[in-house]
Amino acid sequence: MLTFGFEEIISHNENFIYTSEHWYFKKLKEHVSIELKHINDIDCNYYYIVDMPIWNFLDRTNLENPKLSDKVINDINNKKCKLLFFYEFRAVETKAYEKWIKKYDLPEKSIVLVTGNYSLDKFYKDNKYITYFGYSIFEHIHYNDRNKQLNLPLIEFELISAITQKSNREKIFLNYNRRVVFHKIKIVYELYKANLIDKGLVSLSTIGEYTNHLEYFPKLFVDLLPFKVDELDANDIWDMAFDFNVDHYKNTYFSVVSESVSTVNGVFPTEKIWKAIMGLHPFVLVASPHFLKYLKSVGYKTFSNWIDESYDLELDETKRIEMVTEEVKKLSSKSHEELQQMLVEMLPILLYNLQHLKRRSVNRELQTQLEKEIS
């Protein structure tokens, strides 16, 4: 059992709060054994949680005036407490945490940073104050959450049957994009130039905070937007990220997975890749370089016997997306019979990945790491 300490509010900035009410922290509690206590009621080693609202952490003003109570500072100095920054998305650079370290003269290894970005280990591995853990909360909650909403065993049976029976599928590929982000517009534009849009189920909204990126693309293409796979998908609805439409996977042969981040130093797996694995889909990735390498490092298998995955090594984003497009072209040029047979040949890997996702969704990886660190 891990003990997490908190206070109601320790900053005058209303967006910068320590709380147990954050949505992702609630999800974390579902598969990590946590005892939440106010710091005044704790009599054991504990983590003092810095639980930031998702969209405000990168606001620099939130870090300008860190505030810790005397009790927390004393407990940190006496090795009874460590600061835990739990941040399910990307994390700010080391200098941001130095404000905390300098202001309170914190001892070595007094900060634990948990983030969904698996590319940051090289930045923090030699830091004497910060211990870094990469942890995808999306991987650990997605299957469990969908299983509560849907009859996943029945859905899995349907998906397996569609492969073994070599069912003809309506479209060739599935490509969810939803929000307007440059790399998502770029892959859809490349598919458009290659006359592949009609061969896939493709979505791209015209709503979002980066609509200015549309200015970099021809008006003829932009005027065709939005592309949608159903009526809801044209909207920038957060819940759409967690929807799982089995028909989309049964009616296509593979996924072009547009991840949230496509930059160097941004291996950030989200629900997008886990959906494809749940849907028994092989995939090509519009994501950061070395994303496939990360997947293999944690035990998943990819599809190099059928797909040229050298795009995973390409550091230039534009070239990487063009390489992905070439693979989509090759796969889309196959007949339905060839694609059906490809899925039959891939089935052992598809089933292995699904079972591996199930195993990892209930493992105690983070629990073990945090218990070791605080002991």
C-alpha positions as a Markdown table, in Angstrom:
| # | Residue | x | y | z |
|---|---|---|---|---|
| 1 | Met | 0.0 | 0.0 | 0.0 |
| 2 | Leu | 1.3 | 3.4 | -1.0 |
| 3 | Thr | 0.5 | 6.5 | 1.1 |
| 4 | Phe | -0.1 | 9.7 | -0.9 |
| 5 | Gly | -0.4 | 12.9 | 1.0 |
| 6 | Phe | -2.2 | 16.0 | -0.1 |
| 7 | Glu | -3.4 | 19.4 | 1.0 |
| 8 | Glu | -6.4 | 21.2 | -0.4 |
| 9 | Ile | -4.7 | 24.2 | -2.1 |
| 10 | Ile | -1.1 | 25.3 | -1.7 |
| 11 | Ser | -1.0 | 28.1 | -4.2 |
| 12 | His | -2.9 | 31.3 | -4.9 |
| 13 | Asn | -3.1 | 30.3 | -8.5 |
| 14 | Glu | -6.4 | 28.6 | -8.9 |
| 15 | Asn | -5.1 | 26.4 | -11.6 |
| 16 | Phe | -2.3 | 25.0 | -9.5 |
| 17 | Ile | -3.8 | 22.7 | -6.9 |
| 18 | Tyr | -2.9 | 19.6 | -5.0 |
| 19 | Thr | -6.0 | 17.5 | -5.0 |
| 20 | Ser | -7.2 | 13.9 | -5.1 |
| 21 | Glu | -10.0 | 14.8 | -7.5 |
| 22 | His | -8.1 | 14.9 | -10.8 |
| 23 | Trp | -9.7 | 12.5 | -13.3 |
| 24 | Tyr | -6.4 | 10.6 | -14.1 |
| 25 | Phe | -5.6 | 10.3 | -10.5 |
| 26 | Lys | -8.9 | 8.6 | -9.9 |
| 27 | Lys | -8.1 | 6.2 | -12.7 |
| 28 | Leu | -4.7 | 5.6 | -11.2 |
| 29 | Lys | -6.3 | 4.5 | -7.9 |
| 30 | Glu | -8.2 | 1.8 | -9.8 |
| 31 | His | -5.1 | -0.3 | -10.3 |
| 32 | Val | -2.5 | 1.0 | -7.8 |
| 33 | Ser | -3.1 | 0.4 | -4.1 |
| 34 | Ile | -3.2 | 3.9 | -2.7 |
| 35 | Glu | -4.1 | 5.3 | 0.7 |
| 36 | Leu | -4.9 | 9.0 | 0.5 |
| 37 | Lys | -4.3 | 11.0 | 3.6 |
| 38 | His | -4.0 | 14.6 | 4.6 |
| 39 | Ile | -0.3 | 15.3 | 5.4 |
| 40 | Asn | -1.2 | 16.1 | 9.1 |
| 41 | Asp | -2.6 | 12.5 | 9.5 |
| 42 | Ile | 0.4 | 10.6 | 8.0 |
| 43 | Asp | 2.8 | 8.7 | 10.3 |
| 44 | Cys | 4.8 | 6.7 | 7.6 |
| 45 | Asn | 6.8 | 7.3 | 4.5 |
| 46 | Tyr | 4.7 | 8.9 | 1.8 |
| 47 | Tyr | 4.5 | 10.7 | -1.5 |
| 48 | Tyr | 3.4 | 14.3 | -1.5 |
| 49 | Ile | 1.4 | 14.5 | -4.8 |
| 50 | Val | 1.7 | 17.4 | -7.1 |
| 51 | Asp | -1.4 | 16.6 | -9.2 |
| 52 | Met | -1.7 | 19.2 | -11.9 |
| 53 | Pro | -4.8 | 19.8 | -14.0 |
| 54 | Ile | -4.0 | 18.5 | -17.5 |
| 55 | Trp | -4.0 | 21.6 | -19.6 |
| 56 | Asn | -2.3 | 24.0 | -17.2 |
| 57 | Phe | 0.9 | 22.3 | -16.3 |
| 58 | Leu | 2.8 | 23.8 | -19.2 |
| 59 | Asp | 1.7 | 27.3 | -18.1 |
| 60 | Arg | 5.0 | 28.7 | -16.8 |
| 61 | Thr | 3.3 | 30.9 | -14.3 |
| 62 | Asn | 2.2 | 27.8 | -12.4 |
| 63 | Leu | 5.8 | 27.1 | -11.6 |
| 64 | Glu | 7.0 | 30.5 | -10.7 |
| 65 | Asn | 6.1 | 30.4 | -7.1 |
| 66 | Pro | 6.2 | 26.8 | -5.7 |
| 67 | Lys | 4.9 | 26.6 | -2.2 |
| 68 | Leu | 5.4 | 23.8 | 0.3 |
| 69 | Ser | 4.4 | 23.7 | 3.9 |
| 70 | Asp | 7.0 | 23.4 | 6.7 |
| 71 | Lys | 5.8 | 19.9 | 7.5 |
| 72 | Val | 6.4 | 18.7 | 4.0 |
| 73 | Ile | 9.8 | 20.3 | 3.8 |
| 74 | Asn | 10.8 | 18.7 | 7.1 |
| 75 | Asp | 9.5 | 15.3 | 6.0 |
| 76 | Ile | 11.5 | 15.5 | 2.8 |
| 77 | Asn | 14.7 | 16.5 | 4.6 |
| 78 | Asn | 14.1 | 13.6 | 7.0 |
| 79 | Lys | 13.7 | 11.2 | 4.1 |
| 80 | Lys | 10.1 | 10.5 | 5.1 |
| 81 | Cys | 8.5 | 12.1 | 2.0 |
| 82 | Lys | 9.2 | 12.6 | -1.7 |
| 83 | Leu | 7.5 | 15.0 | -4.1 |
| 84 | Leu | 5.5 | 13.1 | -6.7 |
| 85 | Phe | 4.8 | 14.8 | -10.0 |
| 86 | Phe | 2.2 | 12.6 | -11.7 |
| 87 | Tyr | 1.7 | 13.9 | -15.2 |
| 88 | Glu | 0.0 | 11.6 | -17.7 |
| 89 | Phe | 1.0 | 13.7 | -20.7 |
| 90 | Arg | 4.4 | 15.3 | -21.6 |
| 91 | Ala | 6.4 | 16.8 | -18.8 |
| 92 | Val | 8.3 | 20.1 | -18.6 |
| 93 | Glu | 12.1 | 20.2 | -18.8 |
| 94 | Thr | 14.4 | 19.8 | -15.8 |
| 95 | Lys | 14.8 | 23.5 | -15.2 |
| 96 | Ala | 11.2 | 23.8 | -14.2 |
| 97 | Tyr | 11.7 | 21.5 | -11.3 |
| 98 | Glu | 14.9 | 23.3 | -10.3 |
| 99 | Lys | 12.7 | 26.1 | -9.0 |
| 100 | Trp | 11.4 | 23.7 | -6.4 |
| 101 | Ile | 14.9 | 22.4 | -5.6 |
| 102 | Lys | 16.5 | 25.8 | -5.2 |
| 103 | Lys | 13.8 | 27.4 | -3.3 |
| 104 | Tyr | 13.7 | 24.8 | -0.6 |
| 105 | Asp | 17.2 | 23.4 | -0.9 |
| 106 | Leu | 15.8 | 19.9 | -1.4 |
| 107 | Pro | 18.1 | 16.9 | -0.9 |
| 108 | Glu | 19.1 | 14.5 | -3.6 |
| 109 | Lys | 16.5 | 12.2 | -5.1 |
| 110 | Ser | 13.6 | 14.1 | -3.4 |
| 111 | Ile | 11.5 | 14.3 | -6.6 |
| 112 | Val | 9.8 | 11.5 | -8.5 |
| 113 | Leu | 8.4 | 12.3 | -11.9 |
| 114 | Val | 5.9 | 10.0 | -13.5 |
| 115 | Thr | 4.9 | 10.9 | -17.1 |
| 116 | Gly | 3.4 | 9.3 | -20.2 |
| 117 | Asn | 6.4 | 10.4 | -22.3 |
| 118 | Tyr | 8.8 | 7.6 | -22.6 |
| 119 | Ser | 11.5 | 9.7 | -24.3 |
| 120 | Leu | 12.6 | 11.6 | -21.2 |
| 121 | Asp | 14.8 | 9.0 | -19.5 |
| 122 | Lys | 17.9 | 10.4 | -21.2 |
| 123 | Phe | 17.2 | 13.8 | -19.8 |
| 124 | Tyr | 16.7 | 12.7 | -16.3 |
| 125 | Lys | 18.9 | 9.6 | -15.9 |
| 126 | Asp | 21.9 | 11.6 | -14.6 |
| 127 | Asn | 19.8 | 14.1 | -12.5 |
| 128 | Lys | 20.7 | 13.7 | -8.9 |
| 129 | Tyr | 17.4 | 15.2 | -7.7 |
| 130 | Ile | 14.8 | 13.6 | -9.9 |
| 131 | Thr | 13.9 | 10.0 | -10.4 |
| 132 | Tyr | 11.9 | 9.5 | -13.6 |
| 133 | Phe | 9.4 | 6.7 | -14.5 |
| 134 | Gly | 7.7 | 6.5 | -17.9 |
| 135 | Tyr | 4.2 | 5.1 | -17.5 |
| 136 | Ser | 1.3 | 5.1 | -19.9 |
| 137 | Ile | -1.9 | 5.4 | -17.9 |
| 138 | Phe | -3.8 | 5.0 | -21.2 |
| 139 | Glu | -2.3 | 1.5 | -21.6 |
| 140 | His | -3.3 | 0.5 | -18.1 |
| 141 | Ile | -6.8 | 1.9 | -18.1 |
| 142 | His | -8.1 | 1.6 | -21.7 |
| 143 | Tyr | -8.9 | -2.1 | -21.9 |
| 144 | Asn | -10.3 | -2.1 | -18.4 |
| 145 | Asp | -12.5 | 0.9 | -19.0 |
| 146 | Arg | -13.8 | -0.4 | -22.3 |
| 147 | Asn | -14.5 | -3.8 | -20.7 |
| 148 | Lys | -16.8 | -2.1 | -18.1 |
| 149 | Gln | -18.7 | -0.4 | -20.9 |
| 150 | Leu | -18.7 | -3.2 | -23.6 |
| 151 | Asn | -18.8 | -7.0 | -23.8 |
| 152 | Leu | -15.2 | -7.2 | -25.0 |
| 153 | Pro | -15.0 | -11.0 | -25.0 |
| 154 | Leu | -17.9 | -11.1 | -27.4 |
| 155 | Ile | -16.3 | -8.3 | -29.5 |
| 156 | Glu | -13.0 | -10.2 | -29.6 |
| 157 | Phe | -14.8 | -13.3 | -30.8 |
| 158 | Glu | -16.5 | -11.2 | -33.6 |
| 159 | Leu | -13.1 | -9.8 | -34.6 |
| 160 | Ile | -11.4 | -13.1 | -34.7 |
| 161 | Ser | -14.3 | -14.7 | -36.7 |
| 162 | Ala | -14.1 | -11.8 | -39.2 |
| 163 | Ile | -10.4 | -12.7 | -39.8 |
| 164 | Thr | -10.7 | -16.5 | -39.9 |
| 165 | Gln | -13.8 | -16.4 | -42.1 |
| 166 | Lys | -11.9 | -14.1 | -44.4 |
| 167 | Ser | -14.8 | -11.6 | -44.5 |
| 168 | Asn | -14.7 | -9.0 | -47.2 |
| 169 | Arg | -14.3 | -5.5 | -45.7 |
| 170 | Glu | -15.9 | -2.3 | -46.8 |
| 171 | Lys | -12.7 | -0.2 | -46.7 |
| 172 | Ile | -9.0 | -0.9 | -46.7 |
| 173 | Phe | -7.7 | 1.1 | -43.7 |
| 174 | Leu | -8.9 | 3.2 | -40.7 |
| 175 | Asn | -7.3 | 6.5 | -39.8 |
| 176 | Tyr | -8.7 | 8.5 | -36.8 |
| 177 | Asn | -7.4 | 12.1 | -36.4 |
| 178 | Arg | -10.1 | 14.1 | -34.7 |
| 179 | Arg | -8.2 | 17.2 | -33.6 |
| 180 | Val | -6.4 | 19.6 | -35.9 |
| 181 | Val | -2.7 | 19.1 | -35.4 |
| 182 | Phe | 0.0 | 19.5 | -38.0 |
| 183 | His | 1.1 | 15.9 | -38.4 |
| 184 | Lys | -2.5 | 14.7 | -38.5 |
| 185 | Ile | -3.3 | 17.2 | -41.3 |
| 186 | Lys | -0.1 | 16.2 | -43.0 |
| 187 | Ile | -0.9 | 12.4 | -43.1 |
| 188 | Val | -4.5 | 13.1 | -44.3 |
| 189 | Tyr | -3.1 | 15.4 | -47.0 |
| 190 | Glu | -0.6 | 12.8 | -48.2 |
| 191 | Leu | -3.4 | 10.2 | -48.3 |
| 192 | Tyr | -5.5 | 12.7 | -50.3 |
| 193 | Lys | -2.6 | 13.4 | -52.8 |
| 194 | Ala | -2.3 | 9.6 | -53.3 |
| 195 | Asn | -6.0 | 9.3 | -54.0 |
| 196 | Leu | -6.4 | 7.0 | -51.0 |
| 197 | Ile | -9.1 | 8.9 | -49.0 |
| 198 | Asp | -11.9 | 6.9 | -50.5 |
| 199 | Lys | -10.2 | 3.6 | -49.7 |
| 200 | Gly | -10.2 | 4.3 | -46.0 |
| 201 | Leu | -12.3 | 5.4 | -43.1 |
| 202 | Val | -10.6 | 8.7 | -42.4 |
| 203 | Ser | -11.5 | 11.4 | -39.9 |
| 204 | Leu | -10.2 | 15.0 | -39.5 |
| 205 | Ser | -12.0 | 17.8 | -37.8 |
| 206 | Thr | -11.7 | 21.5 | -38.5 |
| 207 | Ile | -12.1 | 22.3 | -34.9 |
| 208 | Gly | -9.2 | 22.7 | -32.4 |
| 209 | Glu | -6.6 | 25.0 | -31.1 |
| 210 | Tyr | -4.2 | 24.6 | -34.1 |
| 211 | Thr | -6.5 | 25.4 | -36.9 |
| 212 | Asn | -3.9 | 27.9 | -38.1 |
| 213 | His | -1.9 | 24.9 | -39.4 |
| 214 | Leu | -4.5 | 24.5 | -42.1 |
| 215 | Glu | -3.0 | 27.6 | -43.7 |
| 216 | Tyr | 0.0 | 25.5 | -44.8 |
| 217 | Phe | -2.1 | 23.3 | -47.0 |
| 218 | Pro | -3.8 | 23.9 | -50.4 |
| 219 | Lys | -7.3 | 25.5 | -50.2 |
| 220 | Leu | -8.6 | 22.9 | -52.5 |
| 221 | Phe | -7.8 | 20.2 | -49.9 |
| 222 | Val | -8.9 | 22.3 | -46.9 |
| 223 | Asp | -12.3 | 23.1 | -48.5 |
| 224 | Leu | -13.0 | 19.3 | -48.4 |
| 225 | Leu | -12.8 | 19.1 | -44.6 |
| 226 | Pro | -14.0 | 17.8 | -42.3 |
| 227 | Phe | -13.6 | 14.2 | -43.2 |
| 228 | Lys | -15.6 | 12.0 | -40.9 |
| 229 | Val | -16.3 | 8.3 | -40.3 |
| 230 | Asp | -19.6 | 9.1 | -38.6 |
| 231 | Glu | -21.6 | 12.2 | -37.6 |
| 232 | Leu | -19.9 | 12.6 | -34.2 |
| 233 | Asp | -16.4 | 12.3 | -35.5 |
| 234 | Ala | -16.4 | 15.7 | -37.2 |
| 235 | Asn | -16.5 | 17.3 | -33.7 |
| 236 | Asp | -13.7 | 18.0 | -31.3 |
| 237 | Ile | -15.4 | 15.9 | -28.5 |
| 238 | Trp | -13.1 | 14.6 | -25.8 |
| 239 | Asp | -15.3 | 11.5 | -25.3 |
| 240 | Met | -14.6 | 10.5 | -28.9 |
| 241 | Ala | -11.0 | 9.6 | -27.8 |
| 242 | Phe | -12.4 | 6.8 | -25.6 |
| 243 | Asp | -15.1 | 5.5 | -27.9 |
| 244 | Phe | -14.5 | 2.0 | -29.4 |
| 245 | Asn | -16.5 | 1.3 | -32.5 |
| 246 | Val | -16.0 | -2.3 | -33.3 |
| 247 | Asp | -17.6 | -1.9 | -36.8 |
| 248 | His | -14.8 | 0.4 | -37.8 |
| 249 | Tyr | -12.3 | -2.3 | -37.2 |
| 250 | Lys | -14.4 | -5.1 | -38.7 |
| 251 | Asn | -14.8 | -3.1 | -41.9 |
| 252 | Thr | -11.1 | -2.2 | -42.4 |
| 253 | Tyr | -7.9 | -4.3 | -42.7 |
| 254 | Phe | -5.4 | -2.2 | -40.9 |
| 255 | Ser | -5.0 | 1.1 | -39.0 |
| 256 | Val | -3.0 | 4.2 | -39.8 |
| 257 | Val | -2.5 | 5.3 | -36.2 |
| 258 | Ser | -2.1 | 9.1 | -35.8 |
| 259 | Glu | -0.7 | 9.5 | -32.3 |
| 260 | Ser | -0.9 | 12.7 | -30.3 |
| 261 | Val | 2.8 | 13.5 | -30.7 |
| 262 | Ser | 5.0 | 13.1 | -33.8 |
| 263 | Thr | 8.1 | 15.0 | -32.7 |
| 264 | Val | 11.5 | 13.8 | -31.7 |
| 265 | Asn | 11.7 | 13.1 | -27.9 |
| 266 | Gly | 7.9 | 12.5 | -27.7 |
| 267 | Val | 7.3 | 8.8 | -27.5 |
| 268 | Phe | 3.9 | 9.3 | -25.9 |
| 269 | Pro | 1.5 | 6.3 | -26.4 |
| 270 | Thr | -2.2 | 7.1 | -26.0 |
| 271 | Glu | -5.5 | 5.3 | -26.4 |
| 272 | Lys | -5.0 | 5.5 | -30.2 |
| 273 | Ile | -2.4 | 2.6 | -30.4 |
| 274 | Trp | -4.3 | 0.6 | -27.8 |
| 275 | Lys | -7.5 | 0.9 | -29.8 |
| 276 | Ala | -5.8 | -0.7 | -32.8 |
| 277 | Ile | -4.5 | -3.5 | -30.7 |
| 278 | Met | -7.9 | -4.1 | -29.2 |
| 279 | Gly | -9.4 | -4.0 | -32.7 |
| 280 | Leu | -7.0 | -6.8 | -33.8 |
| 281 | His | -5.5 | -4.4 | -36.4 |
| 282 | Pro | -2.0 | -4.4 | -37.7 |
| 283 | Phe | -0.8 | -0.8 | -37.9 |
| 284 | Val | 1.5 | 1.8 | -39.3 |
| 285 | Leu | 2.3 | 4.7 | -37.1 |
| 286 | Val | 2.2 | 8.5 | -37.6 |
| 287 | Ala | 4.1 | 9.1 | -34.4 |
| 288 | Ser | 7.5 | 10.0 | -33.0 |
| 289 | Pro | 10.6 | 8.2 | -34.2 |
| 290 | His | 11.4 | 5.0 | -32.2 |
| 291 | Phe | 7.7 | 4.5 | -31.2 |
| 292 | Leu | 7.8 | 1.0 | -32.6 |
| 293 | Lys | 11.1 | 0.4 | -30.8 |
| 294 | Tyr | 9.4 | 1.4 | -27.5 |
| 295 | Leu | 6.5 | -1.0 | -28.2 |
| 296 | Lys | 8.9 | -3.9 | -28.7 |
| 297 | Ser | 10.9 | -2.9 | -25.6 |
| 298 | Val | 7.8 | -3.5 | -23.4 |
| 299 | Gly | 6.9 | -6.8 | -25.1 |
| 300 | Tyr | 4.6 | -6.0 | -28.0 |
| 301 | Lys | 5.2 | -7.3 | -31.5 |
| 302 | Thr | 5.0 | -5.4 | -34.8 |
| 303 | Phe | 4.6 | -6.4 | -38.5 |
| 304 | Ser | 8.0 | -6.1 | -40.2 |
| 305 | Asn | 7.4 | -9.3 | -42.2 |
| 306 | Trp | 4.6 | -7.5 | -44.1 |
| 307 | Ile | 5.3 | -3.8 | -43.6 |
| 308 | Asp | 8.5 | -1.9 | -44.1 |
| 309 | Glu | 8.9 | -0.3 | -40.6 |
| 310 | Ser | 12.1 | 1.6 | -41.3 |
| 311 | Tyr | 10.0 | 4.8 | -41.0 |
| 312 | Asp | 10.4 | 4.4 | -37.3 |
| 313 | Leu | 14.1 | 5.3 | -37.6 |
| 314 | Glu | 13.5 | 8.5 | -39.6 |
| 315 | Leu | 14.0 | 11.6 | -37.5 |
| 316 | Asp | 12.6 | 14.1 | -40.0 |
| 317 | Glu | 8.8 | 14.3 | -39.4 |
| 318 | Thr | 7.9 | 15.2 | -43.0 |
| 319 | Lys | 9.9 | 12.4 | -44.5 |
| 320 | Arg | 8.7 | 9.9 | -41.9 |
| 321 | Ile | 5.0 | 10.7 | -42.8 |
| 322 | Glu | 5.8 | 10.3 | -46.5 |
| 323 | Met | 7.4 | 6.9 | -45.7 |
| 324 | Val | 4.3 | 5.9 | -43.8 |
| 325 | Thr | 2.2 | 7.0 | -46.8 |
| 326 | Glu | 4.2 | 4.8 | -49.1 |
| 327 | Glu | 3.4 | 1.8 | -46.9 |
| 328 | Val | -0.3 | 2.7 | -46.9 |
| 329 | Lys | -0.1 | 2.8 | -50.7 |
| 330 | Lys | 1.5 | -0.6 | -50.9 |
| 331 | Leu | -1.1 | -2.2 | -48.6 |
| 332 | Ser | -3.9 | -0.5 | -50.3 |
| 333 | Ser | -2.8 | -1.8 | -53.7 |
| 334 | Lys | -3.5 | -5.3 | -52.6 |
| 335 | Ser | -6.7 | -7.1 | -53.4 |
| 336 | His | -9.2 | -7.9 | -50.7 |
| 337 | Glu | -8.2 | -11.6 | -51.0 |
| 338 | Glu | -4.6 | -10.7 | -50.4 |
| 339 | Leu | -5.4 | -8.5 | -47.4 |
| 340 | Gln | -7.7 | -11.2 | -45.9 |
| 341 | Gln | -4.8 | -13.7 | -46.2 |
| 342 | Met | -2.4 | -11.2 | -44.7 |
| 343 | Leu | -4.7 | -10.9 | -41.6 |
| 344 | Val | -4.8 | -14.7 | -41.3 |
| 345 | Glu | -1.0 | -14.8 | -41.3 |
| 346 | Met | -0.8 | -12.0 | -38.8 |
| 347 | Leu | -3.4 | -13.5 | -36.4 |
| 348 | Pro | -0.9 | -15.0 | -34.0 |
| 349 | Ile | 0.7 | -11.6 | -33.5 |
| 350 | Leu | -2.6 | -9.8 | -33.3 |
| 351 | Leu | -3.8 | -12.2 | -30.6 |
| 352 | Tyr | -0.5 | -12.0 | -28.8 |
| 353 | Asn | -0.6 | -8.2 | -28.7 |
| 354 | Leu | -4.2 | -8.2 | -27.4 |
| 355 | Gln | -3.3 | -10.7 | -24.6 |
| 356 | His | -0.2 | -8.7 | -23.8 |
| 357 | Leu | -2.3 | -5.5 | -23.5 |
| 358 | Lys | -4.6 | -7.4 | -21.1 |
| 359 | Arg | -1.7 | -8.5 | -19.0 |
| 360 | Arg | -0.2 | -5.1 | -18.8 |
| 361 | Ser | -3.5 | -3.5 | -18.0 |
| 362 | Val | -3.6 | -5.3 | -14.6 |
| 363 | Asn | 0.1 | -5.4 | -13.8 |
| 364 | Arg | 1.6 | -3.6 | -10.8 |
| 365 | Glu | 4.5 | -2.0 | -12.6 |
| 366 | Leu | 4.1 | 1.5 | -11.2 |
| 367 | Gln | 3.2 | 0.2 | -7.8 |
| 368 | Thr | 6.4 | -1.8 | -7.6 |
| 369 | Gln | 8.5 | 1.1 | -8.8 |
| 370 | Leu | 7.0 | 3.6 | -6.4 |
| 371 | Glu | 7.2 | 1.2 | -3.4 |
| 372 | Lys | 10.9 | 0.6 | -4.1 |
| 373 | Glu | 11.6 | 4.3 | -4.4 |
| 374 | Ile | 9.9 | 5.3 | -1.1 |
| 375 | Ser | 11.1 | 2.4 | 1.0 |
